[in-house]
Amino acid sequence: MREFLKGLELDQETIDKIMAEYGKGVTKNKDELQAKEDELQKNKQELDKLKGEIKDLKESSKTAEDFKTKYEALSKSLEEQEAQRKAEEKDKAMIKNIENVIGDKKFINEYTKNAIINEVKNALTNEENVGKSTADLFNEITKDKEGIFENPNKPTEIPPVNEGAFKNLDKEAFDKLGYKERVALKQENPDLFNQLNN
């Protein structure tokens, strides 16, 4: 620039003034350019920071969504387990109540007993039976059913009389014999009968 001005045949003082003004403009332009670059850099940093925050928000949102999903699944599982536990407790209490009503009645077998218990349980949960007691329902269900309970007066089983059945009979066993067995012994072995009948 200085050489260009000298070529215009300007005096040195004018050249120095022009160069000073030119320098001020260049410096000002450099300063403005630097300020713009600094501002641009600052904006870039803020943009990068915002991008990072957005990314963090997305990740935390995903984490929060995962947490929410897991929390809801766990809550549902706990509710189901609690409902199952309550149902089991209710069922046990119902069975205990039915067994108290059954008392000392003996069923002919476990299969029959369990079938009657289930029938009473179903009746207890039926809306038509609201207000009826367990005992009432049990009696209704069992009153016309034959062959579900053991006979409390079981007939004594008499073993068949075989020849030689009384061969090793002693006094104690003889005393336990019923009338029919004694008649059979007397017919089969009258001497042994007379000996043990004294």
C-alpha positions in Angstrom: 0.0 0.0 0.0 2.8 2.4 0.9 4.6 1.6 -2.4 1.3 2.3 -4.2 1.1 5.7 -2.6 4.7 6.6 -3.3 3.9 5.8 -7.0 1.3 8.5 -6.9 4.1 10.9 -6.0 2.6 12.0 -2.7 4.7 13.5 -0.1 5.8 11.5 2.9 3.6 13.2 5.4 0.4 12.6 3.4 1.5 9.0 2.9 2.0 8.6 6.6 -1.5 10.1 7.3 -3.1 7.8 4.8 -1.3 4.8 6.1 -2.3 5.7 9.7 -6.0 6.0 8.7 -5.7 2.8 6.7 -4.1 1.0 9.7 -6.9 2.2 11.9 -9.5 0.8 9.5 -7.6 -2.5 9.1 -7.3 -2.7 12.9 -10.9 -1.9 13.4 -11.9 -4.4 10.7 -9.6 -7.0 12.4 -11.1 -6.3 15.8 -14.7 -6.5 14.4 -13.8 -9.8 12.6 -12.2 -11.2 15.8 -15.3 -10.1 17.7 -17.5 -11.8 15.1 -15.3 -14.9 15.3 -15.4 -14.9 19.1 -19.2 -14.5 19.0 -19.5 -17.3 16.4 -17.3 -19.5 18.6 -19.4 -18.6 21.7 -22.6 -19.4 19.8 -21.1 -22.7 18.6 -20.2 -23.6 22.2 -23.7 -22.7 23.3 -25.2 -24.7 20.4 -23.0 -27.7 21.3 -24.1 -27.3 25.0 -27.7 -27.2 23.9 -27.2 -30.2 21.7 -25.7 -32.1 24.7 -28.6 -31.0 26.9 -31.1 -32.2 24.3 -29.2 -35.5 24.1 -29.2 -35.9 27.9 -32.9 -35.0 28.0 -33.7 -37.7 25.4 -31.6 -40.3 27.3 -33.1 -39.3 30.6 -36.5 -39.4 29.0 -35.8 -42.9 27.7 -34.5 -43.9 31.1 -37.6 -42.4 32.8 -39.8 -44.2 30.3 -38.0 -47.5 31.0 -38.3 -46.8 34.7 -42.0 -46.1 34.3 -42.6 -49.2 32.2 -40.7 -51.4 34.7 -42.4 -49.8 37.7 -45.9 -50.4 36.1 -45.0 -54.0 35.3 -43.7 -54.5 38.9 -46.8 -52.9 40.4 -49.0 -55.1 38.3 -47.1 -58.2 39.3 -47.3 -57.2 43.0 -51.1 -56.6 42.6 -51.6 -60.0 41.0 -49.5 -61.7 43.7 -51.5 -59.9 46.4 -54.8 -60.9 44.8 -53.6 -64.5 44.5 -52.5 -64.6 48.1 -55.9 -63.1 49.3 -57.7 -65.7 47.1 -55.7 -68.5 48.6 -56.3 -67.3 52.1 -60.0 -67.0 51.4 -60.1 -70.5 49.9 -58.2 -71.9 53.0 -60.6 -70.2 55.4 -63.6 -71.4 53.4 -62.3 -75.0 53.4 -61.6 -74.8 57.2 -65.1 -73.5 57.8 -66.6 -76.4 55.7 -64.4 -79.0 57.5 -65.7 -77.6 60.8 -69.2 -78.1 59.6 -68.4 -81.7 58.5 -67.1 -82.4 62.0 -66.7 -86.1 62.7 -68.7 -87.3 59.7 -66.6 -89.8 57.8 -66.8 -89.9 54.0 -66.4 -93.2 52.2 -63.2 -91.8 50.6 -61.1 -88.6 50.0 -62.4 -88.2 46.5 -66.0 -88.0 47.7 -65.0 -85.6 50.5 -63.2 -83.3 48.2 -66.1 -83.3 45.7 -68.5 -82.3 48.4 -66.2 -79.6 49.7 -65.9 -78.1 46.2 -69.7 -78.3 45.8 -70.2 -76.4 49.1 -67.5 -73.8 48.0 -69.2 -73.2 44.7 -72.6 -72.8 46.5 -71.0 -70.3 49.0 -69.8 -68.1 46.1 -73.2 -68.3 44.2 -75.2 -65.1 44.6 -78.4 -67.1 45.0 -77.2 -68.4 48.3 -76.4 -65.1 49.9 -77.5 -65.3 53.6 -77.3 -69.1 53.8 -74.7 -70.5 56.2 -72.1 -73.1 55.4 -74.0 -75.6 57.5 -77.2 -75.0 55.7 -75.6 -75.4 52.3 -73.7 -78.5 53.4 -76.9 -80.1 54.7 -78.8 -79.2 51.5 -76.1 -80.7 49.3 -75.7 -84.0 51.3 -79.2 -84.7 52.6 -80.4 -86.8 49.6 -77.1 -88.3 48.7 -76.6 -91.9 49.7 -73.4 -93.7 50.0 -71.2 -90.7 50.6 -70.6 -91.3 54.3 -69.2 -94.4 56.1 -71.8 -96.4 57.9 -71.1 -95.8 61.7 -72.5 -99.3 62.5 -70.3 -101.4 60.2 -71.3 -105.1 60.3 -68.5 -107.3 61.7 -66.9 -109.3 59.0 -67.0 -113.0 59.8 -64.3 -114.9 58.1 -65.5 -117.9 56.1 -65.3 -121.2 57.9 -62.8 -123.4 56.2 -61.9 -126.9 57.1 -59.1 -126.7 59.7 -59.8 -123.1 60.4 -60.0 -123.8 64.1 -56.9 -126.0 64.1 -54.7 -123.8 66.3 -57.5 -122.1 68.3 -56.8 -121.2 71.9 -59.1 -120.2 74.8 -58.5 -116.4 74.2 -59.4 -116.7 70.5 -62.3 -118.9 71.3 -63.8 -116.3 73.7 -63.7 -113.8 70.8 -65.7 -116.0 68.4 -69.3 -115.1 67.5 -72.3 -117.4 67.7 -72.0 -118.6 64.1 -68.3 -119.3 64.5 -68.9 -121.4 67.7 -71.6 -123.4 65.9 -69.2 -124.0 63.0 -66.5 -125.1 65.5 -68.9 -127.4 67.3 -69.8 -129.0 63.9 -66.2 -129.2 62.7 -64.4 -130.2 65.9 -66.8 -131.1 68.8 -63.9 -132.2 71.1 -62.0 -128.9 70.7 -65.3 -127.0 71.2 -66.1 -128.9 74.4 -62.5 -128.4 75.7 -62.5 -124.6 75.1 -66.1 -124.1 76.1 -65.5 -125.1 79.7 
